[in-house]
Amino acid sequence: MVRFAGVTKRYGELTVLDGLDLQIEEGEKVAIIGPSGSGKSTLLRVLMTLEGIDEGVIEVDGEPLTHMPDASGQLVPANARHLRRVRGKVGMVFQSFNLFPHMNALQNVMEAPVQVLGLSKAEARERAEELLAMVGLEDKLEHFPAQLSGGQQQRVAIARALAMRPKVMLFDEVTSALDPELCGEVLNVIRRLGEAHNLTMLMVTHQMGFAREFADRVCFFHQGRIHEQGSPDELFNNPREERTREFLSAVNEAH
């Protein structure tokens, strides 16, 4: 469903993704862990085309994202229309909720399906109501962001991303701005989503307990590469690499 082949991203002298190779199967749930600055969030940002890449190719659902075939079948950098179409298969939930403050929960979820997908107001409303019910907010449709807790705002943000019917969902540290109780409520929603839909999910997280329970595979990032990967059981209980062991023991001490 997602493939990174030799993907490199630099900011000046700093290489943030270093020849990254990664394949994610349809329906797979992958947790990305690692120290700050290891390239985890950049991985999601290039997949959302919020950042360009310097080398390599990214594919989504069998199609190149950053490139497109020209008349002779050679890959050339993608134009805006191609990027928009392929990126439409990817939804992202950010650390900060980014809701429109002047719109209530229902309007926040309806906006993009109407503006971008061209749904009628009635269709968009039906979809938004269904998704807000799925994230447990059926009684908050008319509430504005300022009237919602952080956890509730994050659940609206999840419903909003799902309203675009993506095939791949990205979660970037979605609980880091929340206190532990709210964090649990958002993780429960993500867990339910994973069980109910065959969504491919990629999650950058500091929540090792959640990564262990939720993910099919855990990738430990270090210096812009996957340093080690495996099932949660392998990676958390029996890491092979010294750097992975150091990171996990530091995280365990912090908690």
ABEGO torsion letter per residue (X at the ends): XBBBBGBBBBBEABBABBGBBBBBBBGBBBBBBEBBGAGAAAAAAAAAGABBBABEBBBBGGBBAABBBBAAGBBBBBBAAAAAAAAAABBBBBABAGBBAABBAAAAAAAAAAAAAGBBAAAAAAAAAAAAAAAGAAAAAABBAAABBAAAAAAAAAAAAAAAGBABBBBBGAAAABBAAAAAAAAAAAAAAAAABBBBBBBBBABAAAAAAABABBBBBBGGBBABBEBAAAAAABBABAAAAAAAAAAAAAX
